[in-house]
Amino acid sequence: MSVTAPRSVGGRAPALSSRLRRVWRRIRSWLLAYLPERAKVRRPPLRIDTAAAVPSAVLRLVIALLGLACASVIVIGVPSWVVVFALLIGLACFPGTVIGGALVMTLGLLMMFDPAPAAAWRTPLLVAGLPLMMQLAAIAGQASWIAKVELRVLALPLRRYLVIQLFAQLLALAGGMVAGLGYVLPQVMALAAVAVLALVVFWLPSLGSARRRDG
């Protein structure tokens, strides 16, 4: 008849103690990682020099003011203003999203159902303000509220915007002149085709490839 010897309690104590020490070291490393101010090692201050920049909050405010300026020449009535203000607040909080497109579509629908005659300067204002609002929103959407956007980041998109605005304003002016001449639809389509052909032949090749321009 065989008898099993009892296990030694003293042999399990060192293994348990070693395991507890490993668990404590792991917990302590986690605490020091998430609470760096508790660490004994003092890290030197870090300073990053950047170029001239504008706060992202200011850029979002400019976007909202551009949308408000464009809406002021279209929106009439309290219900329409409630919808537009909600979209403007959403655009300032979440730029670069579908809210910008929803705002532009809303303003377009309000223009369609506006029976009052439009002011002469409404079309130039909308042609200039809405694309600039959307361009700045696309840039601001990539930065948080507390971030800063360097001015050189805005330089290239704004240069493109100014070049496109030159043709857009001329096209809007030509459209107003054509509308006043009483042309019928086939004649307007022919003039539009000539204008598009001129842009494709003379202007687009001068821009070159996007990689060469941005480089």
C-alpha positions in Angstrom: 0.0 0.0 0.0 1.6 3.3 -1.2 1.2 6.5 0.7 1.5 9.9 -1.1 3.7 12.4 0.6 2.0 15.7 1.5 3.0 18.7 -0.7 5.3 21.2 0.8 3.7 24.5 1.6 7.0 26.2 1.9 7.9 25.5 -1.8 4.8 27.3 -3.1 5.4 30.5 -1.1 8.4 31.7 -3.2 6.5 31.1 -6.5 3.5 33.0 -5.3 5.6 35.9 -4.1 7.4 36.1 -7.4 4.1 36.1 -9.3 2.8 38.9 -7.1 5.9 41.0 -7.7 5.5 40.6 -11.4 1.9 41.7 -11.3 2.8 44.7 -9.1 5.5 45.8 -11.5 3.1 45.5 -14.5 0.4 47.5 -12.6 3.0 50.2 -11.6 4.2 50.5 -15.2 0.6 51.0 -16.4 0.0 53.7 -13.7 3.2 55.5 -14.7 2.3 55.4 -18.3 -1.1 56.9 -17.9 -0.1 59.3 -15.1 3.3 60.6 -16.2 3.3 63.3 -13.5 3.7 60.6 -10.9 6.9 59.3 -12.5 10.2 60.0 -10.7 12.0 60.8 -13.9 11.5 64.5 -14.9 11.4 65.0 -18.6 12.8 68.2 -20.1 10.2 70.6 -21.6 9.7 70.3 -25.4 9.1 73.3 -27.6 8.2 73.0 -31.3 8.6 76.2 -33.4 6.1 76.5 -36.2 5.5 79.1 -38.9 2.8 81.7 -38.8 -0.5 80.0 -38.1 -4.2 80.7 -37.4 -6.1 78.9 -34.6 -8.5 76.3 -35.9 -11.3 77.9 -33.8 -10.8 81.2 -35.7 -10.9 79.3 -39.0 -14.2 77.7 -38.1 -15.6 81.1 -37.1 -14.7 82.5 -40.5 -16.4 79.5 -42.2 -19.6 80.2 -40.2 -19.5 83.9 -41.0 -19.1 83.2 -44.7 -22.1 81.0 -44.6 -24.0 83.6 -42.7 -23.1 86.3 -45.2 -24.3 84.1 -48.1 -27.5 83.1 -46.3 -28.3 86.8 -45.5 -29.1 87.5 -49.2 -31.3 84.4 -49.6 -33.0 83.4 -46.4 -36.4 85.0 -45.5 -38.6 84.0 -42.7 -38.0 82.5 -39.2 -38.4 78.8 -40.1 -35.8 79.1 -42.8 -33.4 80.9 -40.5 -33.8 78.2 -37.9 -32.7 75.5 -40.4 -29.9 77.6 -41.7 -28.6 78.5 -38.2 -28.6 74.8 -37.3 -26.6 73.9 -40.4 -24.1 76.8 -39.7 -23.5 75.6 -36.2 -23.1 72.0 -37.4 -20.7 73.2 -40.1 -18.6 75.1 -37.5 -18.5 72.0 -35.2 -18.0 69.4 -37.9 -16.4 71.1 -41.0 -15.5 69.0 -44.0 -18.6 66.8 -43.7 -21.8 66.5 -45.5 -23.2 69.4 -43.5 -21.5 71.8 -45.9 -23.2 70.2 -48.9 -26.5 70.2 -47.1 -26.2 73.9 -46.4 -25.4 74.7 -50.1 -28.4 72.6 -51.2 -30.7 74.3 -48.7 -29.6 77.7 -49.9 -30.2 76.6 -53.5 -33.7 75.4 -52.7 -34.5 78.7 -51.0 -33.3 80.6 -54.0 -35.6 78.6 -56.3 -38.7 79.4 -54.2 -37.8 83.1 -53.6 -40.2 85.2 -55.6 -38.5 88.5 -54.8 -36.2 89.9 -57.5 -32.5 89.3 -56.6 -30.1 92.1 -56.1 -27.4 92.7 -58.7 -24.6 91.8 -56.3 -26.2 88.5 -55.0 -24.8 86.3 -57.7 -21.1 87.5 -57.4 -21.4 87.2 -53.6 -22.6 83.6 -53.7 -20.1 82.6 -56.4 -17.3 83.9 -54.3 -18.5 83.0 -50.8 -19.8 79.5 -51.1 -16.7 77.9 -52.7 -14.5 79.7 -50.2 -16.6 78.4 -47.4 -16.4 74.8 -48.7 -12.6 75.1 -49.3 -11.9 76.3 -45.8 -14.2 73.7 -44.3 -12.3 71.0 -46.1 -9.1 72.3 -44.5 -10.5 72.9 -41.0 -12.1 69.4 -41.0 -8.6 67.9 -40.7 -7.7 69.8 -37.5 -9.2 69.8 -34.0 -10.5 72.8 -32.2 -7.3 73.5 -30.3 -5.0 73.0 -33.3 -3.4 75.7 -35.4 -3.3 75.7 -39.1 -0.2 77.2 -40.7 -0.8 80.0 -43.3 1.3 78.2 -45.8 -1.2 75.3 -45.7 -3.9 77.8 -46.8 -1.7 79.5 -49.5 -1.9 76.9 -52.3 -5.7 76.3 -52.0 -6.4 80.1 -51.9 -4.3 80.7 -55.0 -6.3 78.1 -56.8 -9.5 79.6 -55.5 -8.5 83.1 -56.8 -7.7 81.7 -60.3 -11.0 79.8 -60.5 -12.9 82.8 -59.2 -11.6 84.9 -62.0 -13.2 82.6 -64.6 -16.3 82.0 -62.4 -17.1 85.6 -62.0 -16.5 86.3 -65.7 -18.8 83.4 -66.5 -21.5 84.7 -64.1 -21.2 88.1 -65.6 -21.5 86.7 -69.1 -24.5 84.6 -68.1 -26.2 87.7 -66.8 -25.5 89.5 -70.1 -26.8 86.6 -72.1 -29.9 86.4 -70.0 -30.6 90.1 -70.7 -30.2 89.6 -74.5 -33.1 87.3 -74.7 -31.3 84.3 -76.3 -33.2 81.0 -76.5 -31.9 77.7 -75.1 -30.0 76.4 -78.2 -28.1 79.6 -78.5 -27.1 79.6 -74.8 -26.0 75.9 -75.1 -23.8 76.8 -78.1 -22.2 79.7 -76.2 -21.6 77.4 -73.2 -20.0 74.8 -75.4 -17.6 77.4 -76.9 -16.7 78.6 -73.4 -16.0 75.1 -72.2 -13.9 74.3 -75.3 -11.9 77.5 -74.8 -11.1 76.5 -71.2 -10.1 73.0 -72.1 -7.8 74.1 -75.0 -6.2 77.2 -73.5 -6.5 77.2 -69.7 -6.3 73.6 -68.5 -2.9 72.7 -70.3 -1.3 75.8 -68.6 -1.9 74.3 -65.2 0.2 71.2 -65.8 0.0 68.0 -63.7 -1.1 68.3 -60.1 2.1 66.6 -58.9 4.3 69.1 -60.6 2.2 72.1 -59.4 2.2 70.9 -55.7 5.8 69.9 -55.7 
